[in-house]
């Protein structure tokens, strides 16, 4: 995809959307923050998938991260506008619930919006995909990883649970026991292990990741669009079922856990670069 030929969709602040030759390239565009997500990024992702679904010329969507370090490093836990920094500031439980509302309404909406995308979605995982970054990779239909990629469902280390990806998609890809191990420990795995357990379809040298992703997207987009829509819907129904019920349950519990002391401690310990001390409350 060349800069001269690609059509760039304007007015996004945290992502970039380019369309060329039937392929939409959606880039998480906060490289200085390792493409960590914010409430604004969630809303922009929803808008981007609205655009790609409405564009009959788009046959496939590639999602990747800007820069060399990260696909998406999860939630932005830093200060300066991060929606999680209430844990650092020690705000009241009532205020924390309001912060939870942002994530429940924004996160739940973007999760299901990506799952409901009409077009096949490929995640080109160019670096760290941890926390919600791993969830985002799971939302895709196909995952391709750079040999530098790292995956971790580290929610438990922040006193939280995963979103729909970990509950609904991960067990079907890697098996229930391996999914339980990844979710219960929060341990990170490298690209080779991700390939071995079936989390990703390919691992490529870092420098050819996008070449591989674009080649796959081209081969998909060359097929009849109505058949692709039906195939995607059929796979979702037969293999995974309906994510909406699981999503409603997960988001309700995520919202509840936002207000716990263990979640505050998980975030504080991360920001203070020390081991957490959880109290079960």
DRENDO-1510 file (C-alpha; in Angstrom, 1 decimal, always signed):
<recs>
REC; n; res; u; v; w
REC; 1; UNK; +0.0; +0.0; +0.0 .
REC; 2; UNK; +1.7; +3.2; -1.2 .
REC; 3; UNK; +1.2; +6.5; +0.4 .
REC; 4; UNK; +0.6; +8.2; -3.0 .
REC; 5; UNK; -2.2; +5.8; -4.0 .
REC; 6; UNK; -3.9; +5.1; -0.7 .
REC; 7; UNK; -7.0; +7.1; +0.2 .
REC; 8; UNK; -6.6; +8.4; +3.8 .
REC; 9; UNK; -9.8; +8.9; +5.8 .
REC; 10; UNK; -9.3; +12.2; +7.7 .
REC; 11; UNK; -10.3; +13.5; +11.1 .
REC; 12; UNK; -9.0; +10.7; +13.3 .
REC; 13; UNK; -6.7; +11.6; +16.1 .
REC; 14; UNK; -5.7; +8.2; +17.5 .
REC; 15; UNK; -5.9; +5.9; +14.5 .
REC; 16; UNK; -5.2; +6.2; +10.8 .
REC; 17; UNK; -7.5; +4.6; +8.1 .
REC; 18; UNK; -6.3; +4.2; +4.5 .
REC; 19; UNK; -8.1; +2.4; +1.7 .
REC; 20; UNK; -6.4; +1.2; -1.5 .
REC; 21; UNK; -7.3; -1.6; -4.0 .
REC; 22; UNK; -10.1; -3.1; -1.9 .
REC; 23; UNK; -8.0; -3.2; +1.3 .
REC; 24; UNK; -8.6; -1.0; +4.4 .
REC; 25; UNK; -5.5; -0.5; +6.5 .
REC; 26; UNK; -6.4; +0.6; +10.0 .
REC; 27; UNK; -3.4; +1.6; +12.1 .
REC; 28; UNK; -3.5; +2.3; +15.8 .
REC; 29; UNK; -1.6; +5.6; +15.8 .
REC; 30; UNK; -0.2; +6.4; +19.2 .
REC; 31; UNK; +3.4; +5.0; +18.8 .
REC; 32; UNK; +4.8; +7.2; +21.6 .
REC; 33; UNK; +2.3; +5.5; +24.0 .
REC; 34; UNK; +2.8; +2.0; +22.4 .
REC; 35; UNK; -0.6; +2.4; +20.8 .
REC; 36; UNK; -2.3; +2.1; +24.2 .
REC; 37; UNK; -6.0; +2.7; +23.9 .
REC; 38; UNK; -8.2; +5.5; +25.3 .
REC; 39; UNK; -11.9; +6.2; +25.2 .
REC; 40; UNK; -11.3; +8.3; +22.2 .
REC; 41; UNK; -9.6; +5.5; +20.4 .
REC; 42; UNK; -12.6; +3.2; +21.1 .
REC; 43; UNK; -15.0; +5.7; +19.5 .
REC; 44; UNK; -12.7; +6.2; +16.5 .
REC; 45; UNK; -12.4; +2.4; +16.0 .
REC; 46; UNK; -16.2; +2.2; +16.0 .
REC; 47; UNK; -16.4; +5.0; +13.4 .
REC; 48; UNK; -13.7; +3.3; +11.3 .
REC; 49; UNK; -15.5; +0.0; +11.1 .
REC; 50; UNK; -18.7; +1.9; +10.2 .
REC; 51; UNK; -16.8; +3.3; +7.3 .
REC; 52; UNK; -15.3; +0.1; +6.1 .
REC; 53; UNK; -18.6; -1.8; +6.3 .
REC; 54; UNK; -20.3; +1.0; +4.3 .
REC; 55; UNK; -17.6; +1.0; +1.6 .
REC; 56; UNK; -18.5; -1.6; -1.0 .
REC; 57; UNK; -15.0; -1.3; -2.4 .
REC; 58; UNK; -13.4; -2.7; +0.8 .
REC; 59; UNK; -13.0; -6.4; +0.7 .
REC; 60; UNK; -10.8; -6.9; +3.8 .
REC; 61; UNK; -9.5; -4.9; +6.8 .
REC; 62; UNK; -6.0; -5.1; +8.2 .
REC; 63; UNK; -5.5; -3.8; +11.8 .
REC; 64; UNK; -1.9; -3.0; +12.9 .
REC; 65; UNK; +0.0; -0.7; +15.2 .
REC; 66; UNK; +2.2; +2.3; +14.4 .
REC; 67; UNK; +5.9; +2.2; +15.2 .
REC; 68; UNK; +8.3; -0.7; +16.0 .
REC; 69; UNK; +7.4; -1.6; +19.5 .
REC; 70; UNK; +3.7; -2.4; +19.9 .
REC; 71; UNK; +0.6; -3.5; +18.2 .
REC; 72; UNK; -1.3; -2.3; +21.3 .
REC; 73; UNK; -0.1; -2.2; +24.9 .
REC; 74; UNK; -3.5; -2.2; +26.4 .
REC; 75; UNK; -5.1; +0.6; +28.3 .
REC; 76; UNK; -3.3; +3.9; +28.7 .
REC; 77; UNK; -2.4; +3.8; +32.4 .
REC; 78; UNK; -0.3; +7.0; +32.2 .
REC; 79; UNK; -1.4; +10.3; +33.6 .
REC; 80; UNK; -2.3; +13.2; +31.4 .
REC; 81; UNK; -5.8; +12.3; +30.3 .
REC; 82; UNK; -5.7; +8.5; +30.8 .
REC; 83; UNK; -9.1; +7.2; +32.0 .
REC; 84; UNK; -7.4; +4.8; +34.4 .
REC; 85; UNK; -5.4; +7.4; +36.3 .
REC; 86; UNK; -8.1; +7.7; +39.0 .
REC; 87; UNK; -6.3; +4.8; +40.7 .
REC; 88; UNK; -3.2; +7.0; +40.9 .
REC; 89; UNK; -5.1; +10.0; +42.1 .
REC; 90; UNK; -7.3; +8.0; +44.6 .
REC; 91; UNK; -10.6; +9.3; +43.6 .
REC; 92; UNK; -13.8; +8.3; +45.3 .
REC; 93; UNK; -15.6; +5.0; +44.4 .
REC; 94; UNK; -18.5; +7.0; +42.9 .
REC; 95; UNK; -16.1; +8.8; +40.5 .
REC; 96; UNK; -14.5; +5.4; +39.7 .
REC; 97; UNK; -17.8; +4.1; +38.7 .
REC; 98; UNK; -18.1; +6.9; +36.2 .
REC; 99; UNK; -14.8; +6.0; +34.8 .
REC; 100; UNK; -16.0; +2.4; +34.5 .
REC; 101; UNK; -19.0; +3.7; +32.6 .
REC; 102; UNK; -16.6; +5.1; +29.9 .
REC; 103; UNK; -15.0; +1.7; +29.5 .
REC; 104; UNK; -18.3; -0.3; +29.8 .
REC; 105; UNK; -20.0; +1.8; +27.2 .
REC; 106; UNK; -17.0; +2.5; +25.0 .
REC; 107; UNK; -15.2; -0.9; +25.3 .
REC; 108; UNK; -18.3; -3.0; +25.0 .
REC; 109; UNK; -19.4; -1.1; +22.0 .
REC; 110; UNK; -16.1; -1.4; +20.1 .
REC; 111; UNK; -15.7; -5.0; +21.0 .
REC; 112; UNK; -19.0; -6.0; +19.5 .
REC; 113; UNK; -18.6; -3.5; +16.6 .
REC; 114; UNK; -15.5; -5.3; +15.5 .
REC; 115; UNK; -17.1; -8.8; +15.9 .
REC; 116; UNK; -20.1; -7.6; +13.9 .
REC; 117; UNK; -17.9; -6.2; +11.1 .
REC; 118; UNK; -19.1; -7.5; +7.7 .
REC; 119; UNK; -15.7; -7.6; +6.2 .
REC; 120; UNK; -12.9; -10.1; +7.0 .
REC; 121; UNK; -10.5; -8.6; +9.6 .
REC; 122; UNK; -6.8; -9.5; +9.7 .
REC; 123; UNK; -4.6; -8.5; +12.7 .
REC; 124; UNK; -1.0; -7.9; +11.7 .
REC; 125; UNK; +0.6; -8.0; +15.2 .
REC; 126; UNK; +3.8; -6.0; +14.9 .
REC; 127; UNK; +4.9; -6.0; +18.6 .
REC; 128; UNK; +3.4; -6.2; +22.0 .
REC; 129; UNK; -0.3; -7.2; +22.1 .
REC; 130; UNK; -1.1; -7.2; +25.8 .
REC; 131; UNK; -4.3; -6.7; +27.8 .
REC; 132; UNK; -6.9; -5.1; +25.6 .
REC; 133; UNK; -4.3; -5.2; +22.8 .
REC; 134; UNK; -4.5; -9.0; +22.9 .
REC; 135; UNK; -8.2; -8.7; +23.0 .
REC; 136; UNK; -8.2; -6.6; +19.9 .
REC; 137; UNK; -6.0; -9.2; +18.1 .
REC; 138; UNK; -8.6; -11.9; +19.1 .
REC; 139; UNK; -11.4; -9.8; +17.7 .
REC; 140; UNK; -9.9; -10.3; +14.2 .
REC; 141; UNK; -10.8; -13.3; +12.0 .
REC; 142; UNK; -7.1; -14.1; +11.3 .
REC; 143; UNK; -3.9; -13.2; +13.2 .
REC; 144; UNK; -0.4; -12.8; +11.7 .
REC; 145; UNK; +2.5; -12.1; +14.0 .
REC; 146; UNK; +5.9; -10.5; +13.6 .
REC; 147; UNK; +8.6; -12.6; +15.2 .
REC; 148; UNK; +8.9; -9.7; +17.7 .
REC; 149; UNK; +5.2; -10.1; +18.8 .
REC; 150; UNK; +4.4; -10.8; +22.5 .
REC; 151; UNK; +0.9; -11.7; +23.7 .
REC; 152; UNK; -0.5; -11.5; +27.2 .
REC; 153; UNK; -4.0; -11.6; +28.8 .
REC; 154; UNK; -2.7; -9.7; +31.8 .
REC; 155; UNK; -6.1; -8.5; +33.2 .
REC; 156; UNK; -5.8; -10.6; +36.3 .
REC; 157; UNK; -2.7; -8.7; +37.3 .
REC; 158; UNK; -4.7; -5.5; +37.4 .
REC; 159; UNK; -7.6; -7.1; +39.4 .
REC; 160; UNK; -9.8; -7.3; +36.3 .
REC; 161; UNK; -11.1; -9.9; +33.8 .
REC; 162; UNK; -10.7; -10.1; +30.1 .
REC; 163; UNK; -13.3; -8.8; +27.6 .
REC; 164; UNK; -15.2; -11.0; +25.1 .
REC; 165; UNK; -12.1; -12.0; +23.2 .
REC; 166; UNK; -10.6; -14.0; +26.1 .
REC; 167; UNK; -13.8; -15.6; +27.1 .
REC; 168; UNK; -15.5; -16.2; +23.8 .
REC; 169; UNK; -12.7; -16.5; +21.2 .
REC; 170; UNK; -9.5; -17.6; +23.0 .
REC; 171; UNK; -10.8; -21.1; +24.2 .
REC; 172; UNK; -11.9; -22.0; +20.6 .
REC; 173; UNK; -8.4; -21.1; +19.3 .
REC; 174; UNK; -6.1; -22.6; +21.9 .
REC; 175; UNK; -8.4; -25.0; +23.9 .
REC; 176; UNK; -10.0; -24.4; +27.2 .
REC; 177; UNK; -7.1; -25.5; +29.4 .
REC; 178; UNK; -4.5; -23.3; +27.6 .
REC; 179; UNK; -7.0; -20.4; +27.7 .
REC; 180; UNK; -7.4; -20.9; +31.4 .
REC; 181; UNK; -3.6; -20.9; +31.9 .
REC; 182; UNK; -3.2; -17.7; +30.0 .
REC; 183; UNK; -6.1; -16.0; +31.7 .
REC; 184; UNK; -5.4; -17.2; +35.3 .
REC; 185; UNK; -1.6; -16.4; +35.2 .
REC; 186; UNK; -1.5; -13.3; +33.0 .
REC; 187; UNK; +1.8; -14.7; +31.6 .
REC; 188; UNK; +3.2; -13.4; +28.3 .
REC; 189; UNK; +4.0; -15.7; +25.4 .
REC; 190; UNK; +6.2; -15.0; +22.4 .
REC; 191; UNK; +5.2; -15.3; +18.7 .
REC; 192; UNK; +6.6; -18.9; +18.4 .
REC; 193; UNK; +4.5; -20.1; +21.3 .
REC; 194; UNK; +1.5; -18.2; +19.9 .
REC; 195; UNK; +1.9; -20.1; +16.6 .
REC; 196; UNK; +2.4; -23.5; +18.4 .
REC; 197; UNK; -0.8; -23.2; +20.3 .
REC; 198; UNK; -2.9; -21.9; +17.4 .
REC; 199; UNK; -3.3; -18.3; +18.5 .
REC; 200; UNK; -1.8; -17.0; +15.2 .
REC; 201; UNK; -1.8; -18.4; +11.7 .
REC; 202; UNK; +1.6; -17.3; +10.7 .
REC; 203; UNK; +4.8; -15.8; +12.2 .
REC; 204; UNK; +7.0; -13.8; +9.8 .
REC; 205; UNK; +10.2; -11.8; +10.1 .
REC; 206; UNK; +9.3; -8.4; +11.3 .
REC; 207; UNK; +10.2; -6.6; +8.1 .
REC; 208; UNK; +7.9; -8.7; +5.9 .
REC; 209; UNK; +4.8; -8.7; +8.2 .
REC; 210; UNK; +2.8; -6.2; +6.2 .
REC; 211; UNK; +3.8; -7.8; +2.9 .
REC; 212; UNK; +2.3; -11.1; +4.2 .
REC; 213; UNK; -0.8; -9.3; +5.6 .
REC; 214; UNK; -1.4; -7.4; +2.4 .
REC; 215; UNK; -0.9; -10.6; +0.3 .
REC; 216; UNK; -3.5; -12.4; +2.4 .
REC; 217; UNK; -5.9; -9.5; +2.3 .
REC; 218; UNK; -5.6; -9.3; -1.5 .
REC; 219; UNK; -6.4; -12.9; -1.9 .
REC; 220; UNK; -9.5; -12.6; +0.4 .
REC; 221; UNK; -10.7; -9.3; -1.2 .
REC; 222; UNK; -10.5; -10.8; -4.7 .
REC; 223; UNK; -13.5; -13.1; -3.9 .
REC; 224; UNK; -17.2; -12.2; -4.2 .
REC; 225; UNK; -18.1; -9.8; -1.3 .
REC; 226; UNK; -21.6; -11.3; -0.6 .
REC; 227; UNK; -20.1; -14.8; -0.3 .
REC; 228; UNK; -17.4; -13.4; +2.1 .
REC; 229; UNK; -20.1; -11.8; +4.3 .
REC; 230; UNK; -22.0; -15.1; +4.5 .
REC; 231; UNK; -18.9; -17.1; +5.2 .
REC; 232; UNK; -17.8; -14.9; +8.0 .
REC; 233; UNK; -21.3; -15.0; +9.5 .
REC; 234; UNK; -21.4; -18.8; +9.2 .
REC; 235; UNK; -18.1; -19.3; +10.8 .
REC; 236; UNK; -19.0; -17.0; +13.7 .
REC; 237; UNK; -22.3; -18.9; +14.3 .
REC; 238; UNK; -20.9; -22.4; +14.0 .
REC; 239; UNK; -17.5; -22.0; +15.7 .
REC; 240; UNK; -18.1; -19.4; +18.4 .
REC; 241; UNK; -21.8; -18.6; +18.7 .
REC; 242; UNK; -23.1; -15.2; +19.8 .
REC; 243; UNK; -20.7; -12.9; +21.6 .
REC; 244; UNK; -23.3; -10.4; +22.7 .
REC; 245; UNK; -24.5; -12.4; +25.7 .
REC; 246; UNK; -21.0; -13.1; +26.8 .
REC; 247; UNK; -20.1; -9.5; +26.2 .
REC; 248; UNK; -22.9; -8.2; +28.4 .
REC; 249; UNK; -21.8; -10.5; +31.3 .
REC; 250; UNK; -18.1; -9.6; +30.9 .
REC; 251; UNK; -18.8; -5.8; +30.7 .
REC; 252; UNK; -21.0; -6.0; +33.8 .
REC; 253; UNK; -18.2; -7.7; +35.8 .
REC; 254; UNK; -15.5; -5.5; +34.5 .
REC; 255; UNK; -17.5; -2.5; +35.6 .
REC; 256; UNK; -17.9; -4.1; +39.1 .
REC; 257; UNK; -14.2; -4.9; +39.4 .
REC; 258; UNK; -13.2; -1.3; +38.4 .
REC; 259; UNK; -14.4; -0.2; +41.9 .
REC; 260; UNK; -12.3; -2.8; +43.9 .
REC; 261; UNK; -9.2; -2.1; +45.9 .
REC; 262; UNK; -7.4; -4.9; +44.2 .
REC; 263; UNK; -7.8; -3.1; +40.8 .
REC; 264; UNK; -6.6; +0.2; +42.3 .
REC; 265; UNK; -3.6; -1.7; +43.7 .
REC; 266; UNK; -2.9; -3.4; +40.4 .
REC; 267; UNK; -2.8; -0.1; +38.6 .
REC; 268; UNK; -0.8; +1.7; +41.4 .
REC; 269; UNK; +1.8; -1.1; +41.5 .
REC; 270; UNK; +2.2; -0.9; +37.7 .
REC; 271; UNK; +2.7; +2.8; +37.8 .
REC; 272; UNK; +5.1; +2.6; +40.7 .
REC; 273; UNK; +7.0; -0.3; +39.2 .
REC; 274; UNK; +6.6; -2.6; +42.2 .
REC; 275; UNK; +5.0; -6.0; +42.9 .
REC; 276; UNK; +1.3; -5.7; +43.8 .
REC; 277; UNK; -0.1; -6.6; +47.2 .
REC; 278; UNK; -3.7; -7.9; +46.6 .
REC; 279; UNK; -6.2; -8.0; +49.5 .
REC; 280; UNK; -9.2; -9.7; +48.0 .
REC; 281; UNK; -11.4; -6.6; +48.3 .
</recs>
